[in-house]
Amino acid sequence: MTSFNKVIVDPAALAHNYRYLLSKTAPGVRLMAMVKSDAYGHSMTRVANILGTSGCTLFGVAEVSEGVALREAGCSGEIFIFLGFDHFDVDYLFTHNLTPVVFTVEDLERISETQRKRNSDLNVYLKFDCGMSRLGFSPADGGEVFERCRTLAIRPCGVMSHFPCSDDRQSGNSELVADTFYNIGSHSSSNQPLVRSICNSGGLLYQPGSHGDMVRIGISLYGYYPDGREGREDVFDQGLRPVMKCITRIIQIRTVGAGTGISYGHSYVTERETRLAVLPIGYSDGYFRTMSNKAEVLIQGRRAPIRGRICMNMCMADISTIENVAVGDEVVLLGSQGNETIDADEIGSWSDTISYEVLCALGNNNHRDFLI
Ligand SMILES: *Cc1c(COP(=O)(O)O)cnc(C)c1O
């Protein structure tokens, strides 16, 4: 069965973005594709497959279960697990050859113990918190952590951290964070150099001095700039191409008189006779209720405003000024139609959020099709 609502993913745009981002790094810097949250709504397994064909061999997910699913779907690259693991799940790291990014001594001990039991080694990276105040060892404890690894017979492949403000080119914060990060591991007694990775999309695009050995790209891979519209307007080459489109169809057209309240709470009252297209998409499909009376959709290549509250499965677009609209016509919620475009940054601006959340919400709540 199909749905009226469809998310369309463009593999060519994805591959283009990967190549474009690769061209922004120095030779030898490796790109990790962040495919957590089902690849920001674009489908983790499909995205990993498409990028694998483009030469990507590094993939990042949040949890062990995602890593297992990705491996079982045939991904042969290195899969990084960023949020640790339940101790019952430690064996999956070994059986599915997953690489944990570790941030507690307890997890190091558990890995060490399992390495001994299974007589096999695991690639392990260490996560440090250099200013995000989120996950990670404290850089001040670096010496101790490396010493602990040594006694546990764990040889860390590398260190990772995360920029809190890399999307803000005016902020001087990233230099401070990078400084702290690049000093970590001076205590490491290992001869093997540590792989260093701190950049997300903002780091890659706006902190070119901090790329290190490995850059972890998420939003830019899917065609958006981490600082939204600003990025798109300021960066002189408009290199990234949005990968996701979202469409629906009109299921009924109604005409109501002047002074008629529309949808729950009558938060919109018509000023004149109004023609409404009823659309079968609502907040349970990731079309946020907070953009009631703010959102616009594209019909016949023209912008039609959403009137009244967005319901769980429906909303109403005002098509009074658009000619020749019929039931069954395609409606673009995200993407282009004719000469008009609505991107995830604009949807974010209507709902007080960012492109990241828009893509996850629409992508993970609607049927996905892939262009060939
Ligand atoms: C999601 C994520 C990224 C990617 O961030 P973007 O801003 O989407 O590029 C990088 N690193 C880690 C650890 C992440 O969780």
The ligand as an ORCA input file, in Angstrom:
! r2SCAN-3c Opt
* xyz 0 1
  C      25.473     14.151     14.589
  C      26.908     14.272     14.859
  C      27.765     14.918     13.965
  C      27.286     15.623     12.717
  O      26.891     16.935     12.990
  P      26.342     17.879     11.792
  O      26.204     19.205     12.409
  O      25.037     17.294     11.372
  O      27.361     17.793     10.712
  C      29.127     14.908     14.247
  N      29.603     14.294     15.357
  C      28.812     13.682     16.248
  C      29.392     13.034     17.436
  C      27.436     13.654     16.034
  O      26.650     13.042     16.916
*
